[in-house]
Every structure is written in C-alpha cells, then in structure tokens.
Amino acid sequence: MAVIAVWDLQDISFTGTPFQSNATADLSDVGTSFVINTGPQHLEITDDEGMFEDGDSSQDFTTSSMLGGTTFAAGTEVENEYSYIVRPVGGATDGTEDVTIYAFEVSGDVLGMASDGYLTPGVTYEIIARDSSDPQVAYADMFVCFGAGMRIQTPDGARRVETLRMGEAVTTRDHGTLPILWCGVSTVPGQGSQAAICFGPQARLALGASIGPDPPGGGLITSPHHRMFWKDVDLGPRLVPAKAFVGWKDVRRLPCVRQTYVHLLLERHVLLRAEGLWCESFNPGPQALRQLSPDQRADVMALCPRAHSSRAFRDLFPVERVGPFRRRLGLAPIRA
C-alpha cells in the first residue's frame, strides 16, 4: 500500500486547460498557470509493485475515496496518465524549485493532480514544460504532505493546518483561544528514524479522540519528535514524543523520500487539538530552531527574542523519555 497526496481539480484555479485530456499532456498549456486553493487529500493505493504509472491495471484505491464530487469504491483503478514540470512564478530558474505534477486518473477520467514536491496553497505556479504522456514514478519519490492536511481545532471548527494564517485563532486546551504568531513550512528527509508517525483510529480513540471522519491518510500524521499529551494514571499528565508510540495500537511509521510539516507558533507553549488529539504547538527551543531554515529562525527569533528563557515557553508537563515509556507500555526498544 502507498499513500500519496492528491489535489482535487475542483480545488485548483487554472488559466489554461492542462488536465482537459484523459490521455496526453497538452503542449499548448505550457506557459499557463494555476493556484491551489486548499490542501490535498491523502489517498491510499494498493499496487503489486512500487511504481505509479500509466496503463497499469494493478493500481487501485485501497479504501473508498472521493474526487471530483464522486465517491469511488475500494478497488477502483487509478493511473498516472501524464505529467508537466511547474515552478512558482518568479521562482529560481536553476531547477531547484521545479516540481513534476501528474494527472491522476480514476476509471478513465483525470480528476486530480499529484506531485513529487510540496505545492503551497495560494501560490501561483507556471507550467514550464510538458514532461511525459507515459510517466512512471516511484511511490517513494512522490510527495506525501505529512502534517499538512491535518485538521486543527479553531473557534470556527476544524481547519486544515496549511490553510491557517498568522493572526487567526486556534483552540487550546488550557488557555482558551489564542492567535497564531507565525506559520512555517519545513520539508525534510523522510526515511528510517526520520519517517513521519501516523496515529491510526485505534490509537486516536485510546488517546481520547472522539469517533468522527477519518483524517486524510487514515490518521494523525506528525513528526517523530512532536510531543503528544498523555495522561498517566499514576504519574499524571505527560508529554510524549510521537515516535515512542510506534507499535502501540495502530501507530506506525510512514516512510517517504521527503515529508513536509507545518509549524504553528503561539505566544506561549500550548496544547492544540489535531484530529481530536491534544499535541504541542511549536516550541522555539534550540532543537526545534535547528530544524528551520536560516530565514525562518530569524523570523521566529524576531517574534520571540527571549524564547529560550521565557516561562511562556517552558514545557507544559514533564517530558517522557522514549525508552522508559516504551518499557511501561510493554514495547520493544526502537532506533532513535
């Protein structure tokens, strides 16, 4: 099974018609542009090998999925019909910002768009080349928008994290509603111990989430070091790194070549509700700051120049060490 990010064509504004054909990429659409209006869906695909390609009848939806306003049953065939090369308007021309986008076809109709890189909602992308009318790409090389797509509780209901903006309010566990000071996006390697962690429905229910619609990709997806709220019967409230739960209930790693996370910084360290679970907001300590780009670090330090010594950014609760916590759960040790 593979999990990939797919944008519904109904959620994209185009100046041309690059996905009008159900068969081939159109050279006349080179030079046109598009803007994505929302985040992607995370769709599960069953395949007998590791390549997403055109003309392969073994590629099917693992579960029922919706695209183009239609719900398709598990087992519906999907294909990678054709592809283009795009980059942000005004972006670097040396190839460093180029992204390949793929026509995602369901039962013979192109209804969605996948990619091998992160595409930011609200940014205008230009189609700079027709790539292939018979593409083939490894699932591991496709973009899975880890973190992005997850829904955060706000006073107006749950919102996809990538749609939130500075100044908008989110709901916290202990401090009411607070405005977002800063939003950041980081793309990092996603293999081995750095692979994202997915909390499936069993784990979410055990951690206190109410039963509701399944999250995109089948669970809450977060980074290995992101800390979750855990209420220990004997020790009281704790913060536990997500990777400490791997193997408990249906918590698993989701490896890929690259993974993208969205960071939310508030005026203090708080617990936010993501897909029904309480987990920490971005805490600008030394380790977290090292994971940001130089420009992002400068932005955060300008907003919170004394974050390292401020009481507002002290850990809310004692932080569990991975090894002892796993032993208490009866889980085997894991690699760091």
C-alpha positions as a Python dict, from the first residue, in 0.01 Angstrom:
ca = {
    (1, 'M'): (0, 0, 0),
    (2, 'A'): (115, 354, -79),
    (3, 'V'): (-16, 688, 50),
    (4, 'I'): (11, 989, -180),
    (5, 'A'): (-120, 1344, -175),
    (6, 'V'): (-376, 1425, -446),
    (7, 'W'): (-535, 1764, -512),
    (8, 'D'): (-891, 1760, -649),
    (9, 'L'): (-901, 1956, -977),
    (10, 'Q'): (-1215, 2128, -846),
    (11, 'D'): (-995, 2292, -580),
    (12, 'I'): (-748, 2443, -831),
    (13, 'S'): (-787, 2764, -1036),
    (14, 'F'): (-631, 2732, -1385),
    (15, 'T'): (-565, 2992, -1655),
    (16, 'G'): (-542, 2710, -1912),
    (17, 'T'): (-678, 2356, -1951),
    (18, 'P'): (-378, 2133, -1875),
    (19, 'F'): (-589, 1842, -1749),
    (20, 'Q'): (-868, 1855, -2006),
    (21, 'S'): (-737, 1545, -2185),
    (22, 'N'): (-775, 1197, -2041),
    (23, 'A'): (-481, 1073, -2248),
    (24, 'T'): (-194, 1317, -2315),
    (25, 'A'): (-26, 1631, -2185),
    (26, 'D'): (-105, 1939, -2398),
    (27, 'L'): (192, 2140, -2523),
    (28, 'S'): (-32, 2446, -2569),
    (29, 'D'): (-73, 2469, -2190),
    (30, 'V'): (296, 2538, -2134),
    (31, 'G'): (308, 2898, -2010),
    (32, 'T'): (-30, 2883, -1836),
    (33, 'S'): (-57, 2891, -1458),
    (34, 'F'): (-263, 2768, -1166),
    (35, 'V'): (-329, 2835, -797),
    (36, 'I'): (-418, 2563, -547),
    (37, 'N'): (-697, 2680, -318),
    (38, 'T'): (-673, 2417, -44),
    (39, 'G'): (-466, 2124, 78),
    (40, 'P'): (-458, 1777, -77),
    (41, 'Q'): (-628, 1455, 17),
    (42, 'H'): (-412, 1162, 129),
    (43, 'L'): (-523, 862, -77),
    (44, 'E'): (-422, 501, -21),
    (45, 'I'): (-335, 295, -328),
    (46, 'T'): (-288, -82, -348),
    (47, 'D'): (-28, -187, -606),
    (48, 'D'): (172, -504, -675),
    (49, 'E'): (495, -307, -722),
    (50, 'G'): (648, 26, -624),
    (51, 'M'): (582, 238, -934),
    (52, 'F'): (285, 465, -1011),
    (53, 'E'): (243, 460, -1387),
    (54, 'D'): (17, 478, -1690),
    (55, 'G'): (-159, 167, -1821),
    (56, 'D'): (-112, -41, -1504),
    (57, 'S'): (-435, -220, -1414),
    (58, 'S'): (-295, -334, -1077),
    (59, 'Q'): (-323, 16, -919),
    (60, 'D'): (-643, 51, -714),
    (61, 'F'): (-791, 257, -433),
    (62, 'T'): (-737, 69, -106),
    (63, 'T'): (-1045, 228, 52),
    (64, 'S'): (-1341, 426, -83),
    (65, 'S'): (-1225, 772, -193),
    (66, 'M'): (-1383, 1091, -329),
    (67, 'L'): (-1261, 1303, -621),
    (68, 'G'): (-1449, 1538, -849),
    (69, 'G'): (-1759, 1512, -631),
    (70, 'T'): (-1786, 1135, -686),
    (71, 'T'): (-1718, 861, -431),
    (72, 'F'): (-1528, 565, -574),
    (73, 'A'): (-1533, 221, -416),
    (74, 'A'): (-1225, 39, -293),
    (75, 'G'): (-1074, -148, -586),
    (76, 'T'): (-1138, 131, -839),
    (77, 'E'): (-847, 153, -1085),
    (78, 'V'): (-624, 462, -1085),
    (79, 'E'): (-345, 563, -1324),
    (80, 'N'): (-66, 817, -1368),
    (81, 'E'): (-177, 947, -1710),
    (82, 'Y'): (70, 1227, -1800),
    (83, 'S'): (289, 1494, -1640),
    (84, 'Y'): (417, 1853, -1654),
    (85, 'I'): (703, 2047, -1496),
    (86, 'V'): (600, 2355, -1293),
    (87, 'R'): (763, 2615, -1069),
    (88, 'P'): (644, 2917, -870),
    (89, 'V'): (604, 3233, -1077),
    (90, 'G'): (920, 3436, -1017),
    (91, 'G'): (1098, 3133, -871),
    (92, 'A'): (1454, 3013, -930),
    (93, 'T'): (1530, 2914, -1290),
    (94, 'D'): (1811, 2671, -1199),
    (95, 'G'): (1571, 2381, -1139),
    (96, 'T'): (1584, 2390, -761),
    (97, 'E'): (1217, 2491, -734),
    (98, 'D'): (1088, 2275, -1021),
    (99, 'V'): (814, 2026, -935),
    (100, 'T'): (667, 1749, -1151),
    (101, 'I'): (288, 1727, -1143),
    (102, 'Y'): (97, 1416, -1252),
    (103, 'A'): (-252, 1372, -1398),
    (104, 'F'): (-431, 1144, -1151),
    (105, 'E'): (-685, 939, -1347),
    (106, 'V'): (-972, 743, -1192),
    (107, 'S'): (-1168, 496, -1407),
    (108, 'G'): (-1055, 670, -1727),
    (109, 'D'): (-1114, 1032, -1615),
    (110, 'V'): (-846, 1276, -1495),
    (111, 'L'): (-989, 1414, -1170),
    (112, 'G'): (-687, 1502, -960),
    (113, 'M'): (-325, 1611, -953),
    (114, 'A'): (-33, 1452, -767),
    (115, 'S'): (326, 1578, -745),
    (116, 'D'): (681, 1496, -643),
    (117, 'G'): (720, 1812, -432),
    (118, 'Y'): (533, 2042, -197),
    (119, 'L'): (282, 2282, -359),
    (120, 'T'): (175, 2574, -142),
    (121, 'P'): (-191, 2686, -146),
    (122, 'G'): (-227, 3045, -266),
    (123, 'V'): (100, 3044, -466),
    (124, 'T'): (82, 3085, -845),
    (125, 'Y'): (265, 2808, -1035),
    (126, 'E'): (358, 2826, -1403),
    (127, 'I'): (369, 2520, -1630),
    (128, 'I'): (716, 2546, -1786),
    (129, 'A'): (733, 2216, -1979),
    (130, 'R'): (539, 1911, -2088),
    (131, 'D'): (714, 1623, -1915),
    (132, 'S'): (564, 1294, -2037),
    (133, 'S'): (247, 1137, -2175),
    (134, 'D'): (351, 800, -2034),
    (135, 'P'): (503, 881, -1693),
    (136, 'Q'): (641, 641, -1437),
    (137, 'V'): (741, 744, -1086),
    (138, 'A'): (827, 551, -770),
    (139, 'Y'): (572, 598, -492),
    (140, 'A'): (864, 673, -260),
    (141, 'D'): (955, 973, -479),
    (142, 'M'): (605, 1122, -475),
    (143, 'F'): (504, 1395, -235),
    (144, 'V'): (313, 1289, 73),
    (145, 'C'): (209, 1605, 254),
    (146, 'F'): (288, 1479, 603),
    (147, 'G'): (148, 1712, 866),
    (148, 'A'): (-15, 1931, 604),
    (149, 'G'): (-376, 1823, 564),
    (150, 'M'): (-421, 1757, 935),
    (151, 'R'): (-715, 1940, 1089),
    (152, 'I'): (-662, 2179, 1382),
    (153, 'Q'): (-948, 2286, 1609),
    (154, 'T'): (-1039, 2656, 1590),
    (155, 'P'): (-1330, 2859, 1731),
    (156, 'D'): (-1495, 2814, 1390),
    (157, 'G'): (-1441, 2439, 1371),
    (158, 'A'): (-1163, 2215, 1244),
    (159, 'R'): (-933, 2368, 979),
    (160, 'R'): (-661, 2211, 766),
    (161, 'V'): (-334, 2327, 917),
    (162, 'E'): (-193, 2456, 587),
    (163, 'T'): (-491, 2695, 547),
    (164, 'L'): (-426, 2871, 879),
    (165, 'R'): (-263, 3213, 870),
    (166, 'M'): (-90, 3447, 1116),
    (167, 'G'): (-341, 3631, 1334),
    (168, 'E'): (-609, 3362, 1310),
    (169, 'A'): (-725, 3199, 1633),
    (170, 'V'): (-688, 2836, 1735),
    (171, 'T'): (-836, 2648, 2030),
    (172, 'T'): (-601, 2549, 2313),
    (173, 'R'): (-652, 2304, 2598),
    (174, 'D'): (-569, 2536, 2888),
    (175, 'H'): (-559, 2894, 2756),
    (176, 'G'): (-880, 2942, 2558),
    (177, 'T'): (-835, 3073, 2205),
    (178, 'L'): (-505, 3231, 2104),
    (179, 'P'): (-385, 3392, 1780),
    (180, 'I'): (-115, 3236, 1564),
    (181, 'L'): (206, 3441, 1574),
    (182, 'W'): (386, 3256, 1294),
    (183, 'C'): (327, 2972, 1047),
    (184, 'G'): (619, 2787, 892),
    (185, 'V'): (667, 2500, 648),
    (186, 'S'): (965, 2263, 654),
    (187, 'T'): (1046, 1982, 411),
    (188, 'V'): (1288, 1722, 546),
    (189, 'P'): (1414, 1370, 458),
    (190, 'G'): (1157, 1106, 544),
    (191, 'Q'): (1337, 773, 566),
    (192, 'G'): (1428, 549, 858),
    (193, 'S'): (1416, 711, 1200),
    (194, 'Q'): (1307, 1042, 1043),
    (195, 'A'): (991, 896, 889),
    (196, 'A'): (665, 1056, 999),
    (197, 'I'): (446, 889, 1261),
    (198, 'C'): (82, 802, 1190),
    (199, 'F'): (-171, 756, 1473),
    (200, 'G'): (-448, 535, 1333),
    (201, 'P'): (-809, 515, 1454),
    (202, 'Q'): (-738, 268, 1737),
    (203, 'A'): (-465, 486, 1886),
    (204, 'R'): (-665, 804, 1839),
    (205, 'L'): (-962, 653, 2021),
    (206, 'A'): (-740, 525, 2304),
    (207, 'L'): (-585, 872, 2340),
    (208, 'G'): (-924, 1037, 2377),
    (209, 'A'): (-1028, 1141, 2027),
    (210, 'S'): (-1400, 1124, 1957),
    (211, 'I'): (-1516, 897, 1677),
    (212, 'G'): (-1558, 1101, 1361),
    (213, 'P'): (-1450, 1118, 997),
    (214, 'D'): (-1113, 954, 931),
    (215, 'P'): (-832, 1206, 886),
    (216, 'P'): (-659, 1241, 547),
    (217, 'G'): (-424, 947, 505),
    (218, 'G'): (-606, 746, 774),
    (219, 'G'): (-464, 905, 1089),
    (220, 'L'): (-297, 1195, 1264),
    (221, 'I'): (40, 1238, 1092),
    (222, 'T'): (317, 1414, 1279),
    (223, 'S'): (694, 1429, 1309),
    (224, 'P'): (879, 1171, 1524),
    (225, 'H'): (975, 1430, 1789),
    (226, 'H'): (637, 1607, 1809),
    (227, 'R'): (509, 1555, 2160),
    (228, 'M'): (164, 1421, 2239),
    (229, 'F'): (-43, 1471, 2555),
    (230, 'W'): (-57, 1155, 2767),
    (231, 'K'): (-244, 1130, 3097),
    (232, 'D'): (-68, 864, 3302),
    (233, 'V'): (-285, 703, 3570),
    (234, 'D'): (-2, 705, 3824),
    (235, 'L'): (222, 992, 3713),
    (236, 'G'): (-32, 1243, 3584),
    (237, 'P'): (-12, 1450, 3263),
    (238, 'R'): (294, 1396, 3045),
    (239, 'L'): (430, 1498, 2704),
    (240, 'V'): (547, 1201, 2498),
    (241, 'P'): (742, 1210, 2167),
    (242, 'A'): (530, 1061, 1890),
    (243, 'K'): (795, 803, 1799),
    (244, 'A'): (762, 648, 2147),
    (245, 'F'): (420, 514, 2044),
    (246, 'V'): (536, 320, 1734),
    (247, 'G'): (396, -34, 1757),
    (248, 'W'): (131, 61, 2015),
    (249, 'K'): (-224, 3, 1888),
    (250, 'D'): (-206, 106, 1518),
    (251, 'V'): (71, 368, 1543),
    (252, 'R'): (321, 322, 1259),
    (253, 'R'): (592, 498, 1061),
    (254, 'L'): (517, 637, 714),
    (255, 'P'): (848, 650, 525),
    (256, 'C'): (899, 856, 210),
    (257, 'V'): (1178, 1047, 36),
    (258, 'R'): (1058, 1388, 160),
    (259, 'Q'): (800, 1496, 413),
    (260, 'T'): (656, 1836, 488),
    (261, 'Y'): (546, 1974, 824),
    (262, 'V'): (355, 2290, 910),
    (263, 'H'): (458, 2466, 1233),
    (264, 'L'): (227, 2687, 1441),
    (265, 'L'): (387, 2927, 1689),
    (266, 'L'): (169, 3097, 1950),
    (267, 'E'): (252, 3346, 2226),
    (268, 'R'): (322, 3055, 2459),
    (269, 'H'): (371, 2679, 2451),
    (270, 'V'): (22, 2523, 2442),
    (271, 'L'): (-167, 2208, 2355),
    (272, 'L'): (-361, 2220, 2027),
    (273, 'R'): (-628, 1971, 1920),
    (274, 'A'): (-523, 1799, 1596),
    (275, 'E'): (-755, 1534, 1455),
    (276, 'G'): (-910, 1506, 1800),
    (277, 'L'): (-581, 1462, 1988),
    (278, 'W'): (-402, 1711, 2210),
    (279, 'C'): (-45, 1776, 2099),
    (280, 'E'): (202, 2059, 2143),
    (281, 'S'): (233, 2380, 1945),
    (282, 'F'): (573, 2478, 1804),
    (283, 'N'): (811, 2539, 2093),
    (284, 'P'): (1109, 2751, 1979),
    (285, 'G'): (1381, 2574, 2173),
    (286, 'P'): (1732, 2502, 2039),
    (287, 'Q'): (1644, 2163, 1885),
    (288, 'A'): (1330, 2292, 1713),
    (289, 'L'): (1510, 2601, 1580),
    (290, 'R'): (1784, 2386, 1425),
    (291, 'Q'): (1521, 2222, 1204),
    (292, 'L'): (1421, 2557, 1048),
    (293, 'S'): (1582, 2742, 760),
    (294, 'P'): (1800, 3045, 847),
    (295, 'D'): (1525, 3284, 734),
    (296, 'Q'): (1265, 3101, 943),
    (297, 'R'): (1490, 3108, 1250),
    (298, 'A'): (1536, 3481, 1206),
    (299, 'D'): (1158, 3531, 1182),
    (300, 'V'): (1092, 3328, 1496),
    (301, 'M'): (1367, 3497, 1697),
    (302, 'A'): (1236, 3839, 1595),
    (303, 'L'): (893, 3742, 1730),
    (304, 'C'): (1023, 3567, 2043),
    (305, 'P'): (1373, 3702, 2119),
    (306, 'R'): (1373, 3560, 2473),
    (307, 'A'): (1202, 3230, 2400),
    (308, 'H'): (1489, 3026, 2549),
    (309, 'S'): (1442, 3190, 2892),
    (310, 'S'): (1071, 3277, 2887),
    (311, 'R'): (836, 3099, 3127),
    (312, 'A'): (577, 3104, 2848),
    (313, 'F'): (782, 2851, 2650),
    (314, 'R'): (869, 2611, 2928),
    (315, 'D'): (737, 2258, 2876),
    (316, 'L'): (376, 2235, 2990),
    (317, 'F'): (425, 1898, 3160),
    (318, 'P'): (714, 1662, 3234),
    (319, 'V'): (853, 1508, 2914),
    (320, 'E'): (877, 1129, 2893),
    (321, 'R'): (1196, 962, 2772),
    (322, 'V'): (1130, 722, 2485),
    (323, 'G'): (1294, 410, 2633),
    (324, 'P'): (1130, 405, 2978),
    (325, 'F'): (792, 499, 2831),
    (326, 'R'): (803, 212, 2581),
    (327, 'R'): (901, -31, 2855),
    (328, 'R'): (596, 73, 3058),
    (329, 'L'): (380, 2, 2753),
    (330, 'G'): (547, -335, 2701),
    (331, 'L'): (701, -229, 2368),
    (332, 'A'): (1041, -327, 2232),
    (333, 'P'): (1316, -64, 2200),
    (334, 'I'): (1333, 135, 1877),
    (335, 'R'): (1611, 313, 1697),
    (336, 'A'): (1645, 682, 1773),
}
